[in-house]
Amino acid sequence: MKKLLWQSYESRERIIIFYMDRQHRVTGRYIRVLEMHDESLLAYCYFRKEVRSFRIENILSAGTAGRRVGA
């Protein structure tokens, strides 16, 4: 999973993460990693439309974001 987070940071690509918030709810977010730290990361959250901080230990899974296909 950390490899994918680093890949998003280096390539500036959007990924999807599923994480547990402070109220122990699992939620999914499309993000682009801006900074990587030992225990957290700073990312642009496409849902909130702002830069957010995520604790790495609370990220349950991460995956590549599929590209949208228009009609």
Beta strands, then each sheet from edge to edge (+ up, - down):
strand 1: 15-20
strand 2: 26-36
strand 3: 40-45
strand 4: 50-55
strand 5: 59-64
sheet 1: 4+ 3- 2+ 1- 5+
end
